[in-house]
Amino acid sequence: MSAEEPAEGQWKTAFVKRGFCGAFQDKWLKGPGSVIRSRTPMPFDGTSVKVEVTGCHDTDVKLERMFLVRGADDYGKVTGPRYQILFNDEPTVSFTTGTKIWSDPVEVPIKKGTWYVQDSYLSEKMPYAYDVDFGTCDTKGNDDKEKFSGELKSRIGILTRIDVFTADKRPVIVCYGDSITHGFGSTPNSCQRYPDQLSKLLDRPVLNLGVNGDLIKWAGGAPGIIQSLKGVDTVVFLMGINDIISGSVKELKDYTAKLKPVVEGLKKQNLKVYVGTILPAGGYKKFDEKPELEKLRQEINNWIRSSSGADKVIDFDMALFDPAAPTRMKKEYQSDWIHPSDSGYKKMAEIAAKVISSSDDKNK
């Protein structure tokens, strides 16, 4: 059923997933026709939804059906009705390589909290992406089962975005970055990633646009991606450690040449832009093998603090480093010496919230 919009409200982006990989094969789900359930938290209440779906880069995809279902917990259990998502009034949709399609608006009484996207496919392959949160599946194609027993280590399926029609007036924050923003090393299905914790501290909706392995050299499209989202007024940008370790940034000028256009592009949209300093990576073998990498990290961080062009700098480096060993994070803040632990992500959220709140107070 098409959604009728209330007298007051607006469409806001409630969920985005970047960084989809190649095709995931149906046979890996232990049977064709499996139903997949992916955790998809909603940051505000609403009355209607539209979803964007995107095909694989290298193969055609055919969706059999898709639903939104309210979560009863964060580990795959659902409750209440299944709200079916339709495309031109049809549940099944086929699309060719890389195609993006928007669904029809559908009336769904969205309540802030955990929801699940539940979908199944007629094609043998479908997109997938790494995700900290695990999904679940049922190999018998049982849509109505309260909890699925199969556990999935990746986010599987075509859904890339959800927009919600809402009366919530709070502007949206985007956290854009690599696996540190995505939350690698945090406890799955527990909202311990720094954007999740930032949302709680500020009582603001926060979108996580972090992707494992992302590089500053690929970040040129960030302003365009963010401009397409609804309701955004603030961006926190953090990226660079992968570039330093991989060698895609060899000198300070390599980094500045990539970050400056991103900041400029975001500020042209009248967005508030915060850039984070790069976290310590001492203790991580590939980083420690080349002492010059720490020198470069320090040079980049000093430039970010003084010359990035951002509205404010969030000094993640100073918040997490160990004064007794400044090239490293404090032991309790790290999970593998390059990614933070839950405690480290909490510290990141606290310093980000402090800087953003201070800036907001000055603008009142």
N, C-alpha and C positions, 0 to 999 in steps of 0.2 A: 504494500500500500504506500502510495506517495505521501510524503510528510507535508503537513500544513504548518507553516512557520507561525509562531506566536507573534503578537503585536510588537513585543520588545525582545531584542536579542541580536546575536550575530553569529556567523560561522567562525569557529576557531579551530585551529589544528590541535588535536588532542594526543596524537601519536604519529611518529615518523620512524621508519627504519631505513637506514642507509647501508650500503656495502654488501649487496647480494652477490653471491658467487655464481658458479655455474650450475648445472642441472643436478638435482638430487633424484636418484632413481627410485621408482615406486617399489621395486623388489627389495630395497634396503629396509623398507618398512615391514618386511616379512609377510607381504601379501598385497595384491592389487585391491583397490577399493577401500584402503585404510582411511580412517577419519583422524585428522590431525587437530590438536588443540594447542594453541599458543597463547601464553600469558600476555595480556595487553592492558596495562593499567590505564584508567581514565582519570585525569587530574581535576575534572570539574563535572557538575551535573549538566544535563542537557535534555532536549526533547526529540532530536532527530540526528541521524548520522548520514554521512556519505563516505565511502571508502574508495581509495585508489588502489588498483592492482596493477602489477607489472610482470610481464613475462620474462622468460629466460633470455640470456644474451645469445644462446646458440641453439635453441630448439623451440618448437611450438608447444603451447600448453593448452590444455582443456580442463577448465574448472567444472566439476559436477554440481557442487552446491557449497554455500558459505553461510554461516550464522554468527551472530554475536550472542554470547551467553554470559550471564552474571557469574562471577566467581564466588564459591563458598569458602575457598581458601586460596593460598598462593601456590598450591602444589597439584593443580589440575582438577580439583573438585568443583563442580558447577551446581547452580541452583536456579529454579525458575524457568520461564519460557525461553525457547530458542527464537531469536529474531532473525528472519531470513533476509539476506542481502540479495537484491535483484539487479539485473543489468538489462535495461530496456524491457522491464517486466518479466525477464527470463532468469531462472536460477543458474542455467548452464551458459558458459561463455567460452569461446575459443579465440585465441589471439596468437599472432605470429611473433617471431623473435623480437624481444625488447619492447613490445607494444605496451603503452599505458592506457588504462581504461578507468573511468569513474563510474561508480554505481549510481543507481537511482537514489534520491533521498528517501530514507525509510524512518518511520516513527519508531523510536526506541527510547524508553524512559531511563536515560543514562543517569546513574548515580556514581559519584566519585568513589573510586576504589578499583578492585581487581575485576577485570573482564577477560574473556577468552574469545579469540577468533577460532572458529571450528570449521574446517573445510575438508573436502575430498576431491579427488581428481580422476578424470577419465584418461588422461594422458599418462604415459609411462614415466615422465619426468616432470619436475616442477622446481622452481627456484629454492635456494636455501642460503642462509647467512649464519655466520657464527653469532651466538648470543650467550651471555652469561647465564640468563634464565633458561632452564630446560623446559621443553614442551612434552606433551604426551600423545599417544596414539592408541587407537583400537583397531586391531587387524580384522575384525569381523564387520566393520562398517556400521557400528551401532551408534547412531547420533544421540540417542536419549540416555545413554549410560551416564551415571552420576560422576564416575571417575574412571579414567583409562589407566591401564596397567603398564603399557609400553612407554618407556622414557626416551626422549630425543635430546641429543646433545647440541643440535643446531636449531635455528628457527627455520622451519620449512613452510613454504607457501608463497602465494603471490601478493599478499597484502603488504603495501608499503606505507600507507598513510590513512588516518581517520580524521575527518573533520566533524565537529559536533556543533549543532545549533544550540546556543547557550545564552542565558541571561547573566552569566558570570562576567563581571567587568574587569577582573584582574588581568593585566597584560601578561603575555607569555615570554619566558626566557628561553633562549636556545643555547645549549652547550655544544660547541662544535670542536671535534678533535679526533684523536686516535684511540687506541685501546685503553688508555688511562681514562679518557672521558667515557668510553663505553663501559668501563668498570671491570676489566679483566682482573682476576684475583679476588674479587669480592664474593661473598656468599650468595649462591644462586637463589632466585625467587624470594629475596628478602629486602629489596629496596635499600641496599647498602652502598650503591654507587654514588659518587659525589653529586651528580645532578639530582638523584632521588632525595638525598639528604638536604641538598640546597632547597629543594621545593618545600620540604617540611619546615626548615628554619625560617624561610621568608613567607611561607603561606602563599606561594605563587605557583602557577603551572610552569613546569620546566620540561622541555623536549631534549632528549638525548640523541645527538647526531654524531656520536662517536663511532669510529670504525677501526677495527684491528688492523694494524700495519699501515695506516694512512700516513701520507707524507705531505710536508708543506709544499712540495713541488706540484702536487695534485690539487691544491686548495683553491686554485683560481676560480673555480665554479661556486665556491661557498656563498658569495653575495647573491647570485642568481637563485640558488637553492633556497636560501633563507627568505628572499623576497617573495617566493611563491607561497610561503606559509601564511596562515591567517592568525592575526592577533599578536604578533611578535613586536616587542619594543626594545629588547635587550639581548645582546649576544656575548657569551663568554667563549673566547677562542684560546685553545691550548694545543700546541703541536710543535714537534721539533726533535724529540729524542730519537725517533726512528731515522730521521734524516741524518743526524749526527753519527749514529752507529753504522748505518748502511753506506755512508759516504756520499749521499745525494746532496748534502750540504758540506762543503769542505772548508769554506771560509765564511766569515760574518756576512759579507756582501751577498753570498748565495741565499742566505736566509732573509735578509732585509729586502732583497729584490722580489721575493715571493710574498712576504707578509704585508708590505706597504700597500699593494693594490687591493688586498683583501680588506684591510682596515678602511681604506678610502672608499671602496665599493659599498661597504656596510654603512659608513657615515653618510654617504649620499642618500641613503634611505631614511635618514633621520633616526637611526637606531643608536642606542647607547652601547658602546663597544668597550669591552674589557678584555685585555690580553693577559694570559697567565705566563709566568716564568716557567722554564723547563725544570722538572724535578731532578734531583740527584739520581745517578745511576751507578755509582760506585758499588762494587760487590757483584755486579752483573759481568760475567766473564768477558763477553765481547767488548764491553766498555773498558774494562780494566786492562785489556791487552794493549790498548793504545792510549797512553797518558795524554796525548795531544787532544783527545776528545773532550776531556774535562776542561781544558783551556778554552776550547771552542764553545762549550756550553756556558762557561762563565762570561765569555765575550758577548754571546747572544743575549744572555740574561741582563747584563749591564745595559745593552742597547735597548732591550724591551723596557727596562725601568726608566730610561731617559728619553727615548726617541721613537717609540713605536707609533705614536700618533693616536693611540687609544684614549678614550675618555679617562680611564683609570687602569692601573696595573694591579693584578692580583698576584701577590708574590708567593706562589705555591712553594718555590724553592726554599725561601726563608722559613716558611711554616713547617716544612717536613724534614729539613736537613738536621743532621746530628752534629752539634757543636764540637763534639770530641772527634769526629771524622767527617768534615764538611763535604766530602765528595759523595757521602752516602746519606740515605734516609735513616732516621732513627729506626732501630730494629723493630719496634712495635708498630711502626707505620708502613712497613714493606711486606710484600708477600713473596717476591722472588728477586728483590733488589732493583727491579725496574718498574714494577707495578705496585701501587699501594695495597695495603690490607684494608679490611673494613674500618679499622681505627684511622688509617691514613686517609681514606676517602672521607671519613667524618671530619678530620682536620681540614682537608681541602674545602669541604662545604662550609665549615665555620669561618675560614678566612675569606672565602668568596662572599658569604652572606654579610660579613662585617663591612667589606668594601662596597658592595652594592647598596646596602642599607644606608651607609654614610653618604654615598652619592645621591641617593633618592631624597634623604633628609635635606640636603643642601638645595635641591631643586624644588622643594615645596614652597 
